[in-house]
Amino acid sequence: MAICYHGTPVTPRAQLYRMAGQSFCVSFADARDADFCDAFGQSVLWDNGAFSAWTRGKPVDEAALYEWLEPRMRHPHRAVVMDVIDGDVEQQREAISRWPFPRELSWPVWHLDKPLDYLDELADAWPAVCFGSAGAYVEIGTEAWLRRMGEAFDRLHRRRFLPWVHGLRMLGQLESYPFGSADSTNVAQNYTVATGCAHCMAKRINSVRKKRGDSKREATVGLFEIA
């Protein structure tokens, strides 16, 4: 089963308290739940907030980000390495070169609009790679997005061992791809209309297992199935 990182903030606070023991994704862009998740979460994925900053047209304050991360970078937590939304490969490499934390605790981002050769580069050098939707593939679930995901996993499948892949904002795709983990803010945004209980909704999502087989509702692209 993949690790399901549930995005924060979760409100009201009583709903968050009931989620103790879950795995969380906490963004630097809104870190109000960071201390609780650090203390009571099973594990935390610290997100650099680049996507949120990009949607607002503002840069990430990297110095402040690194100061915020410093006391939180320890097992079993991980952090998303600084990336540049819509930036070219050289800009991604420059952002990575400034990253001050151990690689074993850090997951860089491969944006779907970047070359597959760059995906190979990251998979060769890091313990895991995050898939991020960007450029022509910014909308999850479009035909173009599905085909690009198929190409990416086909490329990784050429390796002897499939590396750990984390799907950024892709928790709803666990049944279709062999992710090691994924995150979304589905619970935080929708629990009030889904179940009225954030903890209950998170448990239901956690029970979903990846499928890699003969599901009739899936169409095949290369070696991997897509919904």
N, C-alpha and C positions, 0 to 999 in steps of 0.2 A: 504494500500500500504506500502510495506517495504521501509525503508530509504536506498537510494542508495548513498554510499560514493564513490566518484570518486577519484582515486589515482593520486597523483602528483609525480614528477613535470610535468607541462603542458607547453610546449614551442611552439612557441615564447610567450613572455609575453602578447602580445595583445590578444591571444586566452584565456589565463587564466583570464584576466580582464573581458572578456565577460561572464565568468562563475560565476561572483559574484552572490551570493544568492544560489548557489548549496551547497550540503554537500560534504565535502572533506575527504580523508584519507591521512594524511601526515606521512611519515615514518621518524624516527630519522636517518635512514641510508642516507637519502637525503632530508634535511629539507629546501631547498632553497625557497620553496613557503609558509613556515609556517606562516610568519607574514601576508601575504596577506590573506590566508585562515582564520586565526584567526580574522582578521578585517572585512572581507567581506563574509565569508562563513556562510551559515545558521547554520551549525554545523560542527564540525571537530572530526574525530576519529584519535587520536594520536597513531600511531603504534610504538612499541618499537624497531623495526628494527631487531628483532632476526632472522627472516627468511632470510632477505638479508645478515646478518652477517654469517649465517650458509652456504649459497650458496657460500660465499667467503672464508670460512674456518677461519673466525676471530670471536673473542668473542665481545660481546657488552660491552662497558664501562658504567656500570650501574651508577656510580657516575655522569658521564656527562649526561646520560639519565635523571636522576632525577633532575638535575639542569636545564636542558632544559625544562622539563615538569612543573616545579614548578609554573611559572607565567601563564601557559596555562590551569591548571586544575581548570575549573569552568564550570558551566552549560552554554549552553547546550552541551558542549563538553564532550567526553569520551576518555579514554586511554586504550590500550591493556596492561594488566598486564604482567610483565616480565615472559618469559617462556624459556624452554630449548628444542630446536629442537632435537629429537631423545633421549632426556633424559628420565629416568624412572620416576615413579610417585613421589618418594621421592625427586628427583631433582626438579620437578615441585613445590612441596610443599615448598621446601627451597627457591626457587625463589620468590614464592608468599609471604613467610614470611618476605622477605626484602622489600616488596612494601610499600612505605611510604605515600600513598595517600588514601583518603576516598573511601570506597567501592562503595558508590553510584555514583562515577565518574569513576569506574574501571571495566573492563571486563576481567576476566581470560580466558585462552585458554585450551580447551580440545582437545588434538590431537587424531585423529581417531584411532591411534594404541594403545591408552591407554584403560584400562578396563572401562566398562560401570559403574562399581561401583564408579569410580573416577568422571565420569560425574555427577552422582547423588550427590556426595560430593560437587562439585562446584555449581550445581544448587540449593542445599540447602542453601548455604552460601553467594551467590552473586546475584546481581540484574539481571545479564545477563551472558551468556557464549558464548565465541567465539569457533567455530569449525575450527580446523586447519588440513590440510592434511599433514600427515607425515608417515614415516615408509613404510609399504606395501601399504599405501593409499596416497602416496605423489602426485600421478598423478590424477588430478580431472577428473572424467568421466569414469574411467575404471570400468569394471564389479565388481571388488573387492571393489572399492570406493563406487559405487552405493549401493551395498549390505550393507556395513558398515553404510552408511548414513541412510538407512532404519532401521537398528537395533538401531541406536542412537535415531532417532525420535520415534520409537516404545517405547523405554525405557522412554523417556520424556513424552510420551502421557499417561503413566500410572498415571501421576499426575493429580490432580484436575484441575490445570491450567498449560497450556504449558508455560514454561519460555521463556523469550526473548533470541533468539539465533541469533548470528551474524556469517555470513559465511565469513571467511577470504579467499580472492581471489575467491569468489563464486557468484559474482554478476550475472553471466550468468546462475545461477541455481534457480533464484527467482520463476520461473514458476513451479518448481518441489517440492519445500519444503517450509514449513511455517516459513521462516526467519522473524525476526523483522527488520533485516538490513543485508547488505552485501557490500563488496567492491571489486573493481578491478581497474586495470590500463588500461582497455580497451580503454577508451576515449583518454588518454594521448598517448597510443601507436599506435592507429589505426585511429584517426579522419581524418588524412590527406588523407587516401585512402578511408574512408567510406563516409564522407560528405564534408571534407575540413573545417569543422566548429565544434570546440570542444563543444561549447555551444549547438549547434543543436543536436549533437549526444548524449550529456548528457540528454537533454530533452526527446529524443526518448526513451532512456533506462529507464528514470524515469517513463514513462507512462506504462511500463510493469507491470501487476499485477500478483500476485501469483494465481496459479490455484490449487485447492484441490479436483477436482472432477472426472468427467467421461471422461477426454480427452482420445481419442482412441489411441493416439500416446504414451501413458505412460504405463509402466509395473508396477504392484503393488508388493511391498515387504512389508509384514506385513500390517500396517495401513496406510502407506504413499506411494505416487506414486513417481516413479523415471523416469527421462527421459532416 
